[in-house]
């Protein structure tokens, strides 16, 4: 990857590793549907006037179908199912399950004949990263009943499909307008549930956690996310889901005083190594000239 791509990848790894901590704090006092609304509505209200002033709304409205599909795949369903699953699953198991996103993305790319599909080395990197996540978070299956595990399949598939929708149908639109449009759709969809379940009081800690979720992972995160898709493609961008749990655990050790485990020491290097292998570009195959083929004794028409 280019230097810019690595900078974007590193930034997104940190930005989307922080929500694990912020969500842990926020769900103490805020219901999942309300949290989604509070995370999306304020950012949408800030961005919509900006894209309207730039006359970007007409182009966005003309793409309402792929925008709705992208929002459903990336926000509407995944966030709700993820928050609800973590009410019964441990964070470690949820993080490990989400690490399957790049594998699902690679499978979709291969089945669809996408030119961006992974080669053997990149698949090996994905599996290496998955093993690293397993060491990082451990495999704590308490509460792992059929319902929450089945629910986790929604964000796993959604996070694999969302970047492909964006890359195919929305990539030529200004990134800020796509962010504004998708967040506005999410806020509108969850507004009825949020207003009927507003918390009576929010502590200062939870308030700042909700604000942090809206500004960091939601606003800045999606802008960096789209820029990274433009650099390395939709499939390789999903590899960032390997590094997110690692970042979250490191932040937990540094900020929350959580113990430094052997799994953290062994798993983090595997995650980084796997991400490097899975994110690398394949070398283009140089076609052999007819003369070279003839020298090799092969009919170039075969």
Residue pairs with C-beta under 8 A, 6 or more apart in sequence:
1 9
1 231
1 232
1 279
1 280
1 281
2 231
4 231
5 228
5 231
5 232
5 279
8 224
8 227
8 228
8 231
9 228
9 232
9 240
9 243
9 275
9 279
11 224
12 221
12 224
12 225
12 228
12 240
13 240
13 243
13 244
13 246
13 247
14 247
15 216
15 217
15 220
15 221
15 224
16 217
16 221
16 225
16 240
16 244
16 247
17 243
17 244
17 245
17 246
17 247
17 248
17 250
17 251
18 212
18 216
18 217
18 247
18 248
18 251
19 213
19 216
19 217
19 248
20 91
20 95
20 244
20 245
20 248
20 251
20 252
21 248
21 251
21 252
21 255
21 256
22 209
22 210
22 212
22 213
22 217
23 35
23 83
23 86
23 209
23 213
24 91
25 205
25 206
25 209
26 35
26 206
26 209
26 210
26 213
27 35
27 83
27 86
27 87
28 206
29 199
29 201
29 202
29 203
29 206
30 38
30 199
30 202
30 206
30 210
31 197
31 199
32 79
32 80
32 83
32 84
33 80
33 190
33 193
33 194
33 197
34 190
34 193
34 194
34 197
34 198
34 199
35 83
35 210
35 213
36 75
36 79
36 80
36 83
36 186
36 190
36 194
37 186
37 187
37 190
37 191
37 193
37 194
38 194
38 210
38 213
38 214
39 79
39 210
39 213
39 214
39 218
40 75
40 183
40 184
40 186
40 187
40 190
40 214
40 218
41 183
41 187
41 191
42 214
43 179
43 180
43 183
43 214
43 215
43 218
43 219
44 180
44 183
44 184
44 186
44 187
47 176
47 179
47 180
47 183
47 219
48 57
48 180
48 184
50 176
50 180
51 57
51 60
51 174
51 176
51 177
51 180
51 181
54 174
54 177
56 173
56 174
56 176
56 177
57 177
59 173
59 177
60 67
60 173
60 177
60 178
60 180
60 181
63 169
63 170
63 173
66 165
66 168
66 169
66 170
67 170
67 178
67 181
67 182
67 185
68 185
69 165
69 169
70 162
70 165
70 166
70 169
70 170
70 178
70 182
71 181
71 182
71 185
71 186
72 158
73 157
73 158
73 159
73 161
73 162
73 165
74 158
74 159
74 162
74 163
74 166
74 182
75 182
75 183
75 185
75 186
76 185
76 186
76 189
77 154
77 155
77 158
78 154
78 155
78 158
78 159
79 155
79 186
81 151
81 152
81 154
81 155
82 94
82 98
82 152
82 154
82 155
84 148
84 151
85 94
85 148
85 149
85 151
85 152
86 94
87 148
88 143
88 145
88 147
88 148
89 97
89 143
89 144
89 148
89 149
89 152
90 140
90 142
90 143
91 137
92 137
92 138
92 139
92 140
93 137
93 139
93 140
93 141
93 144
94 152
95 133
95 136
95 137
95 244
95 245
95 248
96 133
96 134
96 137
96 139
96 245
97 149
97 152
97 156
98 152
98 155
98 156
98 159
98 241
98 244
98 245
99 129
99 130
99 133
99 134
99 241
99 242
99 245
100 130
100 156
101 155
101 156
101 159
101 160
101 238
101 241
102 126
102 129
102 160
102 235
102 236
102 238
102 239
102 241
102 242
102 278
103 126
103 127
103 130
104 156
104 157
104 160
105 160
105 163
105 164
105 234
105 235
105 238
106 117
106 118
106 122
106 123
106 126
106 235
108 114
108 160
108 161
108 164
108 235
109 116
109 117
109 118
109 164
109 235
110 117
110 118
114 164
114 235
116 233
116 234
116 235
116 236
117 235
118 126
118 235
118 278
119 282
121 277
121 280
122 236
122 277
122 278
122 279
122 280
122 282
123 278
124 277
125 239
125 273
125 274
125 275
125 276
125 277
125 278
125 279
125 280
126 239
126 274
126 278
127 274
128 270
128 273
128 274
128 277
129 239
129 242
129 270
129 271
129 273
129 274
129 275
129 278
130 242
130 274
131 267
131 270
131 274
132 242
132 246
132 266
132 267
132 268
132 269
132 270
132 271
132 272
132 273
132 274
133 242
133 245
133 246
133 267
133 271
134 267
135 263
135 264
135 266
135 267
135 270
136 245
136 246
136 249
136 263
136 264
136 267
136 268
136 271
137 245
137 249
137 263
137 267
138 261
138 263
159 238
159 241
160 238
163 225
163 229
163 234
163 235
163 237
163 238
164 234
164 235
166 178
166 226
166 229
166 234
167 229
167 233
167 234
170 178
171 226
171 229
171 230
175 222
175 223
175 226
175 227
176 223
178 222
178 226
179 219
179 222
179 223
179 226
182 222
183 218
202 210
225 237
228 237
228 240
229 237
232 279
232 281
236 278
236 279
239 274
239 275
239 278
239 279
240 275
242 271
242 274
242 275
242 278
243 271
243 272
243 275
245 271
246 267
246 268
246 271
246 272
249 258
249 264
249 268
250 264
250 268
252 258
253 259
253 260
253 264
288 296
290 300
293 299
293 300
294 300
